[in-house]
Every structure is written in structure tokens, then in C-alpha cells.
Amino acid sequence: MSSAEQLPDVAGLSSAEKDELIRALWAELLDQRAQFSALEQRPSPAECRRNVQAECKRPLLEELRQRGTKKRGSKPGSSTIEIRLGSHLGFLRSSLLIGVLVLAGLMIVTDRGIGWYQDNRLEQKRLATLALEHAAFSDLLVELVRVAYEPDQRSYRLTMTMKNLDPAQPIYVMTSPVRVFAQSGLVWKEIPARTSNSRATGVVKLTDQHAYETIFEPDLKQWTELMPGYMHVRFESNRLISRRSEPDDDIVERNDRYYVYLKPYGADDEAIRKRMKYPGAPPIYIPMPPH
């Protein structure tokens, strides 16, 4: 090391860089010693004149070649620092790549999880709707029981029942007033009707059977006589059905229609019996199939 070269900042070097600097200085010292020994062994000028001049120049030429090819001014330990920095950059690149792959995997898994959850919820809702429809239309039996005269000799009392065919599974039914229509000509005309008590609507928890009554009064002057001596009457019953007393959207609507031939007050039973060839007294009503 020449006096012109500056000593590196030893305090700023790491332990490995300090070791590298010591090895470089030691190698420089050994090289200087070797050069000094070579100069001591060089022959004197008198000896060179006595010997062949080429032989005297050869050691000096080789020395100059070695000095020219030797790199000066390179900072000891710089190659080690560059290698270490490169390794750190490679580690950072690999860590970033792994993070990106992990994030992409999490996004894919999350997307599939959300899709599965939505499909599962839709399937559960579909199955619940099918079960509720089965309960509303198969497990719930609605029947027209009878139609009877009222004591006022003007109105009629309609009795209907609802029955849960699966008592282990309660059904909640919101009832509405039964509407009554009578055919006049080619049209249906609604006639006054009311429930037999003050409750026109309400929710019924149905575990077995429930009966309800409607009172109606035909006030038509003329009606269509499809059967001799009988009015053609239609009853409409609408209800909302659920498995819960306070449902959200788990509700099914069921509409039922029932048709009867209804004998008016003051009808001539004998004339009706003869025209219809009916044995015995003609009944107050004759049920008809839905149409």
C-alpha cells in the first residue's frame, strides 16, 4: 500500500468486511516482501555487463508486467458487498413473488367460497320454498262443510274448515273474509258477506282443525238458473300461509274457489223435485266441482 492511498473507514465496515480488508493488506504485504526479495537478488551493474544483457533485463521486464496487470485502487471487500447486496435483492424479489402468489391464491379461494355460500343459500331457500308450498297445498285441507238457512229467512250461513294433515308441523294461516258471488246473466256479481264474529282477519296457528263461518245475503232480483230452481254461487277464500308466526319472505299465498247450486228462499220444492226428478226434498245447496 502506497502513502497516497487512504485507509478505509474501519468503523463503518462489518466484521466480514474487516476480515476481507485484513486479508487484502496481508496479501499486499506479502507481495511487497516478495518484490523486495527479488530486488535484492538482482545482479549488480558490473555483473550485468559481464553477463548477457537480455538475462539482466528479463527479471525487470517480468516485474513491470506484474505491476501493470495488478489492479490498484479497488476497495477491499467491494466484491463481497456486491455479492451480498445481490443476494438481498434476489431474496426480496422471491419474497415479493411469493406474496403475490399467496394473495392471488387467497382471492381465488375467497371467490370460490363466496360462490359456494351463495349457491348453498339459494338451494336452501329453494328447498324451503318447496317444503312450504307442500305444506300449503298438500298438508292443508280446506273444505266447504255446509250452507244453511239463517233464522231471518233472508241470509245463509256458510261453514268451512281448515285442517292440518301433519299436526307435528304447525301451520300459521292468515285468513281473510270469504267473498261470495252469484251469477247473473253472463257475469258474476258480488253479494254482501260478513264473518260470523267481529274478527274479519287473523292469524291461526293450525295444528289440527279450525272452523270458520261466513254469513251472506243474496240480493239479486234475477240470477242465472243453470239447475232448475237453483242459483249459481261461488265462494272465494284467500289466505297467506307460513311455518312461522312472524314470517319474512317465507310466505305462500293460496286461493280457493268453491261452487254450489243454492236454493233460494221460498222455492217450490215440489216443482224442483219434479223438474229434476229428485227423490225426496231438494237440498239447500248442491256442491259442484271447481270450474
Residue frames relative to the residue before (quaternion, step in Angstrom):
aa qw qx qy qz dx dy dz
M 1.0000 0.0000 0.0000 0.0000 0.00 0.00 0.00
S 0.3214 -0.7489 0.5487 0.1866 3.62 -0.80 1.00
S 0.6392 -0.5485 0.3834 0.3790 3.53 -1.30 0.35
A 0.5995 0.5866 -0.3604 0.4081 3.61 1.20 -0.43
E 0.6293 0.5422 -0.3390 0.4417 3.59 1.13 -0.56
Q 0.3719 -0.7355 0.5341 0.1886 3.55 -1.07 0.84
L 0.4778 -0.6597 0.5055 0.2845 3.56 -1.08 0.77
P 0.4744 -0.6790 0.4692 0.3060 3.66 -0.80 0.92
D 0.5817 -0.5581 0.4650 0.3660 3.54 -1.35 0.40
V 0.2577 -0.8125 0.5057 0.1334 3.54 -0.01 1.34
A 0.6338 0.5545 -0.3468 0.4131 3.63 0.96 -0.72
G 0.7092 0.4615 -0.2721 0.4583 3.60 1.09 -0.59
L 0.5828 0.5841 -0.3768 0.4209 3.59 1.28 -0.06
S 0.4649 -0.6467 0.5229 0.3038 3.54 -1.22 0.58
S 0.7100 -0.4407 0.3241 0.4435 3.57 -1.31 0.12
A 0.6639 0.4971 -0.3141 0.4620 3.59 0.94 -0.87
E 0.6623 0.5002 -0.3110 0.4632 3.58 1.00 -0.83
K 0.6119 0.5325 -0.3475 0.4704 3.60 1.09 -0.63
D 0.6384 0.5117 -0.3241 0.4749 3.58 0.98 -0.85
E 0.6516 0.5100 -0.3198 0.4616 3.58 0.94 -0.82
L 0.6432 0.5208 -0.3224 0.4595 3.60 1.01 -0.79
I 0.6398 0.5191 -0.3265 0.4633 3.63 0.98 -0.84
R 0.6588 0.5019 -0.3204 0.4598 3.57 0.95 -0.88
A 0.6486 0.5148 -0.3245 0.4571 3.61 0.99 -0.80
L 0.6549 0.5033 -0.3105 0.4704 3.63 0.97 -0.81
W 0.6429 0.5193 -0.3180 0.4646 3.55 1.02 -0.81
A 0.6479 0.5000 -0.3201 0.4773 3.56 1.01 -0.83
E 0.6356 0.5247 -0.3283 0.4614 3.61 1.01 -0.77
L 0.6455 0.5237 -0.3165 0.4571 3.58 1.02 -0.82
L 0.6540 0.5045 -0.3116 0.4697 3.54 0.97 -0.90
D 0.6426 0.5222 -0.3263 0.4560 3.59 1.00 -0.77
Q 0.6536 0.5111 -0.3149 0.4609 3.58 0.97 -0.83
R 0.6372 0.5216 -0.3202 0.4683 3.57 1.02 -0.79
A 0.6492 0.5107 -0.3264 0.4596 3.55 0.99 -0.84
Q 0.6518 0.5063 -0.3224 0.4636 3.59 0.97 -0.79
F 0.6438 0.5247 -0.3252 0.4522 3.54 0.97 -0.80
S 0.6451 0.5084 -0.3175 0.4739 3.55 1.01 -0.82
A 0.6495 0.5183 -0.3258 0.4510 3.57 0.98 -0.78
L 0.6462 0.5059 -0.3243 0.4704 3.59 1.02 -0.69
E 0.6366 0.5261 -0.3375 0.4516 3.58 1.03 -0.71
Q 0.7056 0.4550 -0.2617 0.4761 3.56 1.06 -0.75
R 0.4834 0.6620 -0.4546 0.3485 3.63 1.21 -0.09
P 0.4952 -0.6706 0.4590 0.3073 3.64 -0.92 0.80
S 0.5559 -0.6130 0.4549 0.3292 3.55 -1.19 0.59
P 0.6728 -0.5000 0.3414 0.4252 3.63 -1.23 0.30
A 0.6315 0.5214 -0.3549 0.4510 3.59 1.00 -0.69
E 0.6620 0.4964 -0.3159 0.4643 3.56 0.99 -0.83
C 0.6287 0.5337 -0.3467 0.4469 3.58 1.05 -0.69
R 0.6428 0.5108 -0.3441 0.4556 3.60 1.07 -0.69
R 0.6641 0.4910 -0.3217 0.4631 3.52 1.08 -0.64
N 0.7268 0.3893 -0.2416 0.5118 3.62 1.07 -0.60
V 0.6837 -0.4572 0.3576 0.4423 3.50 -1.28 0.04
Q 0.5194 -0.6836 0.4206 0.2933 3.57 -0.82 0.99
A 0.6192 0.5628 -0.3469 0.4237 3.66 1.04 -0.70
E 0.6467 0.5230 -0.3271 0.4487 3.51 1.06 -0.75
C 0.6517 0.5037 -0.3177 0.4697 3.60 1.09 -0.59
K 0.6858 0.4883 -0.2899 0.4552 3.57 1.02 -0.69
R 0.5748 0.6453 -0.3795 0.3304 3.60 1.10 -0.63
P 0.6785 0.4663 -0.3347 0.4585 3.66 0.82 -0.79
L 0.6527 0.5117 -0.3267 0.4533 3.57 0.98 -0.76
L 0.6328 0.5301 -0.3283 0.4591 3.60 1.06 -0.78
E 0.6556 0.4998 -0.3130 0.4716 3.55 0.94 -0.85
E 0.6271 0.5380 -0.3374 0.4511 3.56 1.06 -0.74
L 0.6563 0.5122 -0.3080 0.4605 3.59 0.97 -0.89
R 0.6338 0.5291 -0.3282 0.4589 3.58 1.04 -0.80
Q 0.6588 0.5044 -0.3095 0.4645 3.57 0.95 -0.84
R 0.6624 0.4963 -0.3089 0.4684 3.59 0.99 -0.81
G 0.6687 0.5112 -0.3086 0.4431 3.59 1.04 -0.75
T 0.7089 0.4529 -0.2632 0.4723 3.57 0.99 -0.78
K 0.5854 0.5821 -0.3769 0.4200 3.62 1.16 -0.36
K 0.3742 -0.7369 0.5268 0.1984 3.61 -0.82 1.07
R 0.1235 -0.7875 0.6029 0.0337 3.49 -0.83 1.09
G 0.7760 0.3913 -0.2621 0.4195 3.52 -1.24 0.39
S 0.5155 0.6211 -0.4465 0.3862 3.63 1.18 -0.04
K 0.4623 -0.6999 0.4795 0.2579 3.52 -0.96 0.96
P 0.4497 -0.6941 0.4800 0.2926 3.59 -0.73 1.00
G 0.8131 0.2614 -0.2117 0.4751 3.49 -1.04 0.89
S 0.4438 0.7103 -0.4646 0.2874 3.64 1.23 -0.02
S 0.6356 0.5295 -0.3388 0.4483 3.60 1.00 -0.78
T 0.6442 0.5217 -0.3279 0.4531 3.56 1.01 -0.77
I 0.6433 0.5202 -0.3181 0.4631 3.57 1.04 -0.82
E 0.6535 0.5115 -0.3173 0.4589 3.58 0.97 -0.87
I 0.6456 0.5134 -0.3283 0.4602 3.59 0.95 -0.81
R 0.6690 0.5000 -0.3092 0.4548 3.55 0.94 -0.94
L 0.6436 0.5172 -0.3222 0.4631 3.61 1.01 -0.83
G 0.6431 0.5209 -0.3212 0.4603 3.59 0.97 -0.80
S 0.6513 0.5063 -0.3242 0.4631 3.54 0.98 -0.82
H 0.6354 0.5183 -0.3396 0.4607 3.60 1.04 -0.73
L 0.6480 0.5126 -0.3254 0.4597 3.59 0.95 -0.83
G 0.6412 0.5172 -0.3237 0.4654 3.59 0.99 -0.79
F 0.6466 0.5120 -0.3243 0.4632 3.57 1.01 -0.79
L 0.6507 0.5115 -0.3217 0.4599 3.57 1.02 -0.83
R 0.6397 0.5224 -0.3275 0.4589 3.58 0.99 -0.84
S 0.6737 0.4884 -0.2998 0.4666 3.59 0.89 -0.90
S 0.6403 0.5167 -0.3324 0.4610 3.61 1.01 -0.75
L 0.6456 0.5153 -0.3186 0.4649 3.59 1.01 -0.84
L 0.6485 0.5160 -0.3157 0.4621 3.58 0.97 -0.85
I 0.6492 0.5065 -0.3170 0.4707 3.57 0.96 -0.87
G 0.6438 0.5255 -0.3236 0.4524 3.60 0.98 -0.83
V 0.6485 0.5121 -0.3163 0.4660 3.58 0.98 -0.86
L 0.6614 0.5039 -0.3083 0.4622 3.59 0.94 -0.87
V 0.6500 0.5089 -0.3201 0.4648 3.57 0.97 -0.85
L 0.6524 0.5142 -0.3134 0.4603 3.60 0.97 -0.87
A 0.6496 0.5073 -0.3171 0.4691 3.58 0.98 -0.84
G 0.6459 0.5193 -0.3188 0.4598 3.58 1.01 -0.80
L 0.6494 0.5106 -0.3159 0.4667 3.56 1.00 -0.84
M 0.6394 0.5208 -0.3308 0.4587 3.60 1.01 -0.76
I 0.6545 0.5057 -0.3173 0.4639 3.59 0.96 -0.81
V 0.6641 0.4993 -0.3026 0.4670 3.56 0.92 -0.94
T 0.6518 0.5136 -0.3161 0.4598 3.60 0.97 -0.85
D 0.6508 0.5146 -0.3181 0.4588 3.59 0.94 -0.88
R 0.6748 0.4753 -0.3029 0.4764 3.59 0.91 -0.84
G 0.6269 0.5370 -0.3383 0.4519 3.57 1.06 -0.71
I 0.6547 0.4966 -0.3114 0.4773 3.58 0.96 -0.86
G 0.6461 0.5212 -0.3221 0.4552 3.58 0.96 -0.83
W 0.6553 0.5024 -0.3119 0.4700 3.57 0.97 -0.87
Y 0.6522 0.5142 -0.3244 0.4529 3.59 0.94 -0.86
Q 0.6664 0.4959 -0.3128 0.4606 3.60 0.91 -0.85
D 0.6521 0.5007 -0.3193 0.4714 3.59 0.94 -0.84
N 0.6533 0.5154 -0.3173 0.4548 3.57 0.98 -0.84
R 0.6499 0.5079 -0.3161 0.4688 3.58 0.99 -0.82
L 0.6529 0.5071 -0.3174 0.4645 3.60 0.95 -0.82
E 0.6558 0.5008 -0.3147 0.4693 3.58 0.99 -0.81
Q 0.6426 0.5116 -0.3269 0.4674 3.58 0.98 -0.78
K 0.6515 0.5068 -0.3147 0.4687 3.58 0.99 -0.83
R 0.6402 0.5217 -0.3278 0.4588 3.59 0.98 -0.81
L 0.6720 0.4868 -0.3013 0.4698 3.58 0.92 -0.89
A 0.6409 0.5186 -0.3274 0.4616 3.58 1.02 -0.78
T 0.6403 0.5182 -0.3230 0.4661 3.59 1.03 -0.78
L 0.6481 0.5089 -0.3177 0.4691 3.58 0.97 -0.83
A 0.6530 0.5058 -0.3192 0.4646 3.60 0.97 -0.83
L 0.6619 0.4972 -0.3106 0.4671 3.59 0.99 -0.81
E 0.6382 0.5124 -0.3284 0.4715 3.61 0.99 -0.75
H 0.6269 0.5208 -0.3393 0.4697 3.58 1.03 -0.73
A 0.6557 0.5038 -0.3110 0.4686 3.58 0.98 -0.84
A 0.6933 0.4987 -0.2829 0.4366 3.60 0.96 -0.86
F 0.8035 0.3092 -0.1462 0.4871 3.57 0.93 -0.83
S 0.7454 0.3646 -0.2259 0.5104 3.60 1.16 -0.45
D 0.7393 0.3996 -0.2345 0.4886 3.60 0.91 -0.88
L 0.6884 0.4288 -0.2771 0.5153 3.60 1.21 -0.37
L 0.1061 -0.7968 0.5947 0.0137 3.56 -0.60 1.22
V 0.0781 -0.7841 0.6157 0.0046 3.58 -0.70 1.14
E 0.0039 -0.8200 0.5697 -0.0555 3.56 -0.72 1.08
L 0.3520 -0.6622 0.6179 0.2364 3.50 -1.26 0.64
V 0.2539 -0.8182 0.5021 0.1183 3.57 -0.41 1.24
R 0.7781 -0.2266 0.1889 0.5545 3.60 0.76 -0.99
V 0.1847 -0.7063 0.6656 0.1549 3.49 -1.46 0.24
A 0.0119 -0.8242 0.5633 -0.0562 3.56 -0.67 1.13
Y 0.5630 -0.5753 0.4707 0.3613 3.55 -1.29 0.44
E 0.3419 -0.6964 0.5897 0.2244 3.54 -1.24 0.58
P 0.6399 -0.5609 0.3573 0.3850 3.59 -1.13 0.51
D 0.6172 0.5704 -0.3617 0.4035 3.62 1.10 -0.49
Q 0.3774 -0.7622 0.4523 0.2682 3.58 1.34 -0.11
R 0.6500 0.4668 -0.3438 0.4912 3.59 1.14 0.61
S 0.7836 0.3055 -0.1336 0.5243 3.58 1.01 -0.84
Y 0.3344 -0.7140 0.5867 0.1849 3.49 -1.44 0.24
R 0.2739 -0.7314 0.5994 0.1753 3.56 -1.27 0.49
L 0.1698 -0.7804 0.5994 0.0530 3.53 -0.69 1.20
T 0.0954 -0.7860 0.6100 0.0331 3.60 -0.86 0.97
M 0.0111 0.7820 -0.6213 0.0481 3.55 -0.86 1.09
T 0.1949 -0.7741 0.5923 0.1099 3.56 -1.22 0.49
M 0.1818 -0.7155 0.6598 0.1399 3.49 -1.36 0.51
K 0.0320 -0.8082 0.5878 -0.0157 3.57 -0.90 0.93
N 0.3041 -0.7292 0.5894 0.1683 3.53 -0.99 0.96
L 0.2897 -0.7916 0.5184 0.1438 3.56 -0.51 1.19
D 0.7199 0.3057 -0.2245 0.5813 3.59 1.29 -0.10
P 0.1638 -0.8489 0.4929 0.0980 3.61 0.37 1.20
A 0.5889 0.5871 -0.3787 0.4063 3.63 1.13 -0.49
Q 0.7382 0.3141 -0.1929 0.5650 3.60 1.22 -0.43
P 0.2830 -0.7881 0.5175 0.1762 3.64 -0.15 1.20
I 0.1849 -0.7457 0.6317 0.1037 3.52 -1.22 0.67
Y 0.2270 -0.7609 0.5950 0.1243 3.55 -0.91 0.97
V 0.0639 -0.8156 0.5737 -0.0397 3.54 -0.63 1.25
M 0.1869 -0.7435 0.6320 0.1136 3.55 -0.89 1.00
T 0.1967 -0.8090 0.5482 0.0789 3.54 -0.45 1.24
S 0.1528 -0.7447 0.6411 0.1051 3.52 -1.31 0.43
P 0.6490 -0.5272 0.3517 0.4210 3.61 -1.12 0.45
V 0.4643 -0.6580 0.5200 0.2847 3.53 -1.07 0.76
R 0.2539 -0.7551 0.5871 0.1437 3.53 -0.96 0.91
V 0.1929 -0.7883 0.5810 0.0622 3.57 -1.05 0.89
F 0.0497 -0.7875 0.6141 -0.0170 3.54 -0.94 1.00
A 0.1334 -0.7599 0.6309 0.0827 3.55 -1.17 0.66
Q 0.4209 -0.7118 0.5017 0.2539 3.57 -0.95 0.85
S 0.0067 0.7653 -0.6427 0.0349 3.52 -0.99 1.01
G 0.7915 -0.0011 -0.0621 0.6081 3.52 -0.29 1.25
L 0.7609 -0.3176 0.2631 0.5009 3.58 -0.72 -1.10
V 0.6718 0.4717 -0.2922 0.4907 3.60 1.26 0.09
W 0.3911 -0.6729 0.5727 0.2573 3.51 -1.38 0.38
K 0.1200 -0.7888 0.6014 0.0412 3.56 -0.87 1.01
E 0.3968 -0.7216 0.5165 0.2345 3.53 -0.88 1.01
I 0.1893 -0.7771 0.5943 0.0838 3.53 -1.01 0.89
P 0.6363 -0.5621 0.3524 0.3937 3.62 -1.09 0.61
A 0.0676 0.7800 -0.6168 0.0810 3.56 -1.05 0.90
R 0.0076 -0.7827 0.6221 -0.0162 3.58 -1.18 0.61
T 0.5377 -0.5952 0.4746 0.3624 3.53 -1.24 0.39
S 0.5867 -0.6116 0.4043 0.3440 3.54 -1.19 0.50
N 0.7443 0.2510 -0.1976 0.5865 3.62 1.24 -0.17
S 0.7229 -0.4686 0.3016 0.4085 3.56 -1.31 0.01
R 0.6297 0.5436 -0.3392 0.4392 3.58 1.19 -0.41
A 0.1964 -0.7967 0.5631 0.0982 3.55 -0.48 1.19
T 0.7839 0.0764 -0.0351 0.6152 3.56 1.12 -0.69
G 0.2008 0.7750 -0.5881 0.1144 3.54 -1.27 0.23
V 0.4571 -0.6609 0.5230 0.2842 3.54 -1.32 0.36
V 0.1361 -0.7882 0.5992 0.0334 3.54 -0.82 1.06
K 0.2705 -0.7238 0.6118 0.1690 3.55 -0.90 0.99
L 0.1143 -0.8446 0.5230 0.0066 3.52 -0.24 1.31
T 0.0119 0.7926 -0.6078 0.0470 3.54 -0.61 1.21
D 0.7845 0.1555 -0.1059 0.5909 3.57 1.21 -0.42
Q 0.7434 -0.3311 0.2805 0.5090 3.59 -0.19 -1.26
H 0.0717 -0.7811 0.6203 0.0051 3.53 -1.11 0.81
A 0.1706 -0.7854 0.5908 0.0711 3.56 -0.88 1.02
Y 0.0077 0.7780 -0.6281 0.0108 3.56 -1.13 0.69
E 0.2573 -0.7913 0.5484 0.0832 3.53 -1.14 0.77
T 0.1311 -0.7656 0.6274 0.0546 3.51 -1.24 0.66
I 0.1993 -0.7661 0.6024 0.1027 3.54 -0.98 0.91
F 0.0403 0.8017 -0.5927 0.0661 3.58 -0.79 1.01
E 0.1980 -0.7804 0.5884 0.0747 3.52 -1.22 0.63
P 0.2733 -0.7608 0.5640 0.1683 3.62 -0.39 1.16
D 0.0719 -0.8174 0.5716 -0.0007 3.56 -0.73 1.11
L 0.3877 0.7341 -0.4736 0.2940 3.56 1.20 0.47
K 0.4008 -0.6990 0.5401 0.2431 3.53 -1.04 0.79
Q 0.7799 0.1125 -0.0567 0.6131 3.54 1.13 -0.70
W 0.0130 -0.7896 0.6135 -0.0061 3.56 -1.06 0.73
T 0.5574 -0.5953 0.4609 0.3499 3.52 -1.29 0.39
E 0.2023 -0.7944 0.5683 0.0709 3.54 -0.78 1.08
L 0.0790 -0.8132 0.5764 0.0129 3.57 0.09 1.31
M 0.7399 0.2025 -0.1383 0.6265 3.55 1.17 -0.62
P 0.5652 -0.6399 0.3859 0.3495 3.61 -0.77 0.97
G 0.8518 0.1411 -0.1440 0.4835 3.53 -0.82 1.12
Y 0.6949 0.4545 -0.2677 0.4888 3.66 1.23 0.04
M 0.4013 -0.6652 0.5750 0.2564 3.54 -1.26 0.64
H 0.3557 -0.6987 0.5783 0.2254 3.54 -1.23 0.56
V 0.0027 0.8376 -0.5391 0.0880 3.60 -0.32 1.32
R 0.1484 -0.7766 0.6089 0.0644 3.54 -1.15 0.78
F 0.1676 -0.7580 0.6250 0.0823 3.57 -1.09 0.88
E 0.1205 -0.7829 0.6084 0.0488 3.56 -0.93 0.96
S 0.0429 -0.7948 0.6049 -0.0231 3.56 -0.83 1.07
N 0.0563 -0.7982 0.5995 -0.0162 3.56 -0.67 1.19
R 0.0745 0.7985 -0.5922 0.0782 3.59 -0.99 0.84
L 0.3060 -0.7061 0.6084 0.1940 3.52 -1.30 0.55
I 0.1316 -0.8179 0.5601 0.0046 3.55 -0.86 1.03
S 0.0771 0.7757 -0.6213 0.0788 3.54 -1.06 0.87
R 0.4959 -0.6268 0.5045 0.3266 3.53 -1.35 0.18
R 0.7318 0.3640 -0.2142 0.5349 3.59 1.27 -0.21
S 0.5536 -0.6249 0.4431 0.3266 3.54 -1.18 0.63
E 0.7706 0.1744 -0.1070 0.6035 3.60 1.17 -0.59
P 0.0240 -0.8475 0.5302 -0.0069 3.60 0.36 1.19
D 0.4101 -0.6557 0.5693 0.2787 3.52 -1.38 0.23
D 0.7868 -0.1485 0.1377 0.5831 3.54 0.08 -1.31
D 0.5205 0.6261 -0.4199 0.4010 3.59 1.26 0.17
I 0.3744 0.6948 -0.4971 0.3606 3.53 0.55 1.31
V 0.1168 -0.7625 0.6334 0.0616 3.53 -1.12 0.79
E 0.2694 -0.7547 0.5783 0.1528 3.57 -0.94 0.88
R 0.0607 -0.7877 0.6130 0.0094 3.54 -0.97 0.93
N 0.0904 -0.7828 0.6155 0.0105 3.56 -0.87 1.05
D 0.0564 -0.7998 0.5976 -0.0045 3.57 -0.86 1.00
R 0.1215 -0.7663 0.6275 0.0652 3.51 -1.16 0.72
Y 0.0674 -0.7811 0.6208 0.0032 3.53 -1.04 0.90
Y 0.1714 -0.7914 0.5842 0.0556 3.54 -0.97 0.94
V 0.0156 0.7816 -0.6230 0.0275 3.54 -1.07 0.82
Y 0.3491 -0.6276 0.6325 0.2901 3.49 -1.43 0.24
L 0.1208 -0.8248 0.5522 0.0086 3.58 -0.62 1.15
K 0.3395 -0.7437 0.5457 0.1841 3.53 -0.81 1.06
P 0.3685 -0.7474 0.5066 0.2213 3.60 -0.70 1.05
Y 0.6242 -0.5135 0.4265 0.4061 3.53 -1.34 0.33
G 0.8122 0.2700 -0.2038 0.4752 3.54 -1.12 0.75
A 0.3917 0.7224 -0.4909 0.2893 3.62 1.20 0.22
D 0.4481 -0.6691 0.5294 0.2671 3.54 -1.19 0.67
D 0.3028 -0.7922 0.5031 0.1663 3.56 -0.18 1.30
E 0.6521 0.5261 -0.3305 0.4344 3.58 0.95 -0.76
A 0.6512 0.5007 -0.3186 0.4730 3.56 0.97 -0.82
I 0.6424 0.5131 -0.3266 0.4662 3.58 0.99 -0.83
R 0.6608 0.5163 -0.3195 0.4413 3.59 0.90 -0.90
K 0.6705 0.4894 -0.3054 0.4666 3.57 0.94 -0.83
R 0.6800 0.4899 -0.3043 0.4528 3.60 0.90 -0.87
M 0.7485 0.3718 -0.2072 0.5084 3.57 1.01 -0.74
K 0.3069 -0.7497 0.5104 0.2886 3.55 1.31 -0.29
Y 0.2848 0.7775 -0.4969 0.2597 3.53 1.03 0.93
P 0.3634 -0.7360 0.5182 0.2402 3.61 -0.75 0.95
G 0.8057 0.2236 -0.1774 0.5191 3.60 -0.80 0.89
A 0.7215 -0.4199 0.3185 0.4491 3.55 -1.34 -0.23
P 0.4907 -0.6581 0.4747 0.3175 3.60 -0.87 0.85
P 0.4571 -0.6960 0.4762 0.2825 3.66 -0.88 0.87
I 0.6295 -0.5305 0.4040 0.3989 3.54 -1.32 0.33
Y 0.8042 0.0089 0.0089 0.5943 3.61 0.98 -0.76
I 0.1852 -0.7460 0.6303 0.1092 3.52 -1.26 0.52
P 0.3463 -0.7582 0.5033 0.2278 3.64 -0.49 1.12
M 0.1871 -0.7566 0.6189 0.0978 3.50 -1.26 0.63
P 0.5310 -0.6022 0.4743 0.3611 3.58 -1.16 0.48
P 0.6324 -0.5299 0.3882 0.4105 3.63 -1.15 0.50
H 0.1079 0.7851 -0.6041 0.0842 3.57 -1.04 0.77
